[in-house]
Amino acid sequence: MSETEKQHKKQVKRRTWLMPQELEVWYVLPSLRREMARIMIERKVPQKDIAGILGVTEPAVTQYKKKKGHTVQKKKRARGDVIEIPESFLHEIEKSVDVVLKAWSQKETDAHIYQIMTKEINRLIRSLRDAGIMCDVHKERCGEVEEECRACKDGGR
């Protein structure tokens, strides 16, 4: 472990008895929204549309616009700023943005867009689990997770 990694590990607030599902709701979902907004901003989607698609406020989209790239700022003001999505995973988020923007451009109903967003967020979280990224986040954030934990992958066996 490098010196930088050791320092980062010391700085991370580690809680006990934090379930992976809590991390998904509190930290990963906001981070996914941040990345989706960033991609839509790069594609020149209007801020009002981004807010409507993601189910966030326009001021939240303004905050996403202020962030540089996909990296986490040093000053972490919101839960969406805590987890950094690995660069290798960004193509999956871009796929989801493509699906959602297609439905939005076809003027689908809000209920249909919500259904598509739900499906895509579930797909992304499942992919994060399958890639082991959720395990890394869980180990980083929770003090009680064993290094060789396979609870999510083995269904607790």
Order of alpha helices (4+ residues) and beta strands (2+ residues): alpha-alpha-alpha-alpha-alpha-alpha-alpha-alpha-alpha
